[in-house]
Amino acid sequence: MNETIWERTNCVSAELDDTLVLLDLESLAYHSLNKTAAATWEILAEPQTEDSIVQALCRRFDVTPERCRVSLLGLLHTLANKGLVKKAGAPGDSSA
C-alpha cells in the first residue's frame, strides 16, 4: 500500500554540522538524523507517498530505487515508532 506520509508539526529542527536535530515538543525528546534521513524529513514537509519520497531521494543521492525503498521503509518505521511521522490515506484521515 502506498500510503500518504507526513511529518508531525509539533517538532522543531536545527542543523548541526551534517546532522539535523529534532525536538519533539510533546515528549521533549531529541532525535538526530543523518544526511539522508534529514533529506527525507525535508521532503516530508509536504505529505508524500512512499513512491514520491523514493523518487526524490534517488534524484538527490546516487542510489537505486530498490535500495532506497528498503532504507526508506526502515527509516519510516523508526520515525513512526517515535511518533515523528504519520501514515494514512490522507493527512486528515484519523485511521492511522
C-alpha positions in Angstrom: 0.0 0.0 0.0 1.3 3.4 -0.9 0.0 5.5 2.0 0.5 9.2 2.4 3.2 10.0 4.9 3.9 13.3 6.6 5.9 14.8 9.5 4.3 15.8 12.7 4.1 19.6 13.1 4.9 19.6 16.8 8.6 19.2 16.2 11.3 21.9 15.7 14.6 21.2 14.0 18.1 22.7 13.8 21.0 21.8 11.6 24.3 21.0 13.4 27.2 20.1 11.1 25.9 17.1 8.9 23.1 16.3 11.4 19.5 17.5 11.7 18.4 17.6 15.3 14.7 17.3 16.0 12.9 18.3 19.3 9.6 16.6 19.8 7.7 19.4 21.7 5.2 16.8 23.2 7.7 14.4 24.7 10.7 16.8 24.8 12.8 14.1 23.3 15.6 15.0 20.9 16.3 12.9 17.8 19.3 13.2 15.4 19.0 12.5 11.7 21.9 11.8 9.4 22.2 13.4 6.0 19.8 11.1 4.1 17.3 10.9 7.0 17.4 14.7 7.1 16.7 14.9 3.4 13.7 12.6 3.9 12.5 14.8 6.8 12.7 17.8 4.5 10.8 16.0 1.7 8.1 15.2 4.3 7.4 18.9 4.9 4.6 18.2 2.5 2.6 15.0 2.6 4.2 12.4 0.3 3.7 8.9 -0.9 6.4 6.3 -0.4 6.9 6.3 -4.2 7.3 10.1 -4.4 9.8 10.0 -1.5 11.9 7.3 -3.2 11.9 9.3 -6.5 13.0 12.5 -4.7 15.8 10.7 -2.8 17.0 8.9 -6.0 17.3 12.3 -7.7 19.3 13.7 -4.8 21.5 10.7 -4.0 23.3 8.1 -6.0 21.1 5.2 -5.0 19.0 2.6 -6.8 15.2 2.8 -6.2 15.2 -0.7 -4.7 17.9 0.1 -2.2 16.4 3.5 -1.4 13.0 1.9 -0.7 14.5 -0.7 1.7 16.3 2.0 3.6 13.3 4.4 3.5 11.0 1.7 4.9 13.3 1.2 7.8 13.6 4.9 8.5 9.9 5.5 8.3 9.2 2.6 10.6 11.6 4.1 13.2 10.2 7.6 12.8 6.6 6.3 13.1 7.5 4.3 16.2 8.9 7.5 17.7 5.7 9.4 16.7 7.6 11.7 14.4 5.7 10.8 11.2 2.1 9.7 10.5 0.8 7.5 7.8 -2.7 7.4 6.4 -4.8 7.7 3.2 -4.6 11.5 3.7 -3.3 13.9 6.3 -6.8 14.4 7.8 -7.5 10.7 7.9 -7.8 9.6 11.5 -7.5 5.8 10.7 -3.7 5.9 11.2 
